[in-house]
Structure formats: structure tokens, C-alpha cells
Amino acid sequence: MELENKLFKAKILGEIYRVQKEQGIYNGTEGRIYGLINGFEEDINSEIESLNFISDNEVNLVCDQFDPYYKEERSLEEIPPYKDIEMALERKGLHRDKFYSIIKYLYLNDRYTVEIDRINSGIKNSVK
């Protein structure tokens, strides 16, 4: 049953990509679309591997960096620059790509916007 479920989802994704390709909003290959629709394991596995899962624990790691400033336990003047936070989180095992994704997610959900603006992350300009 698990295999059928995987194939069904791949077919749906392939059809979505096909429609998006016709509209000019998907830049993947016709081969990838064909592979998904027709159950080619290589294409299905490649799509699965490209999924970017971010756990609650990883989001909490980032939130923990901003909480003292959000709760006004510390002054915004004391907030470290983007690179310093990024390096501190990398030492805790959070890759910088995930850090950027998380702060963008938080910003788009109106969470820690003042703090994120303050660290000069560039997020504000990327979401306009």
C-alpha cells in the first residue's frame, strides 16, 4: 500500500508540474514530469530528496535567539549581527540555509519582524 500511495502522489505532482509548465511557472524538464507521471523511481526519489523538512526543534533554536529581545529582557541594541547568529546556530547543528528559511518563515508569519529587521538579514527586501 505504501508504494501505491507514493506512486499516486508522484502522479499528482507530475500532473501539477505539467499544468504549471504549460503556464510557464515550472522550469523543470519534460523528462521529470514524464518520470513522475509514469512512476520512474529515479524521478520520484529525487523529488522526495529535495523536500526541505524543518523540525519544530530547529524553529525553536532560532526563536530562542530572538526571544530575549522580543520579550524586552535585552535591548535591541544588543542583538548580534546576522552572521554571528548564523555561526552560533551552525555550532548547534543548524545549517545556514535552514536558518535563512526559518527567519523568512517567521517574518512572513509576522513573528520577530523587528528583531529580524534589526539583524540586517535582507528578509524584508526578499518578501516584497
Secondary structure in CASP SS format (residue, H / E / C, confidence):
PFRMAT SS
TARGET T0000
AUTHOR 0000-0000-0000
METHOD secondary structure of the structure
MODEL  1
M C 1.00
E H 1.00
L H 1.00
E H 1.00
N H 1.00
K H 1.00
L H 1.00
F H 1.00
K H 1.00
A H 1.00
K H 1.00
I H 1.00
L H 1.00
G H 1.00
E H 1.00
I H 1.00
Y H 1.00
R H 1.00
V H 1.00
Q H 1.00
K H 1.00
E H 1.00
Q H 1.00
G C 1.00
I C 1.00
Y C 1.00
N C 1.00
G C 1.00
T C 1.00
E H 1.00
G H 1.00
R H 1.00
I H 1.00
Y H 1.00
G H 1.00
L H 1.00
I H 1.00
N C 1.00
G C 1.00
F C 1.00
E H 1.00
E H 1.00
D H 1.00
I H 1.00
N H 1.00
S H 1.00
E H 1.00
I H 1.00
E H 1.00
S C 1.00
L C 1.00
N C 1.00
F C 1.00
I C 1.00
S C 1.00
D H 1.00
N H 1.00
E H 1.00
V H 1.00
N H 1.00
L H 1.00
V H 1.00
C H 1.00
D H 1.00
Q H 1.00
F H 1.00
D H 1.00
P H 1.00
Y H 1.00
Y H 1.00
K C 1.00
E C 1.00
E C 1.00
R C 1.00
S C 1.00
L H 1.00
E H 1.00
E H 1.00
I C 1.00
P C 1.00
P C 1.00
Y H 1.00
K H 1.00
D H 1.00
I H 1.00
E H 1.00
M H 1.00
A H 1.00
L H 1.00
E H 1.00
R H 1.00
K C 1.00
G C 1.00
L C 1.00
H C 1.00
R H 1.00
D H 1.00
K H 1.00
F H 1.00
Y H 1.00
S H 1.00
I H 1.00
I H 1.00
K H 1.00
Y H 1.00
L H 1.00
Y H 1.00
L H 1.00
N C 1.00
D C 1.00
R C 1.00
Y C 1.00
T H 1.00
V H 1.00
E H 1.00
I H 1.00
D H 1.00
R H 1.00
I C 1.00
N C 1.00
S C 1.00
G C 1.00
I H 1.00
K H 1.00
N H 1.00
S H 1.00
V C 1.00
K C 1.00
END
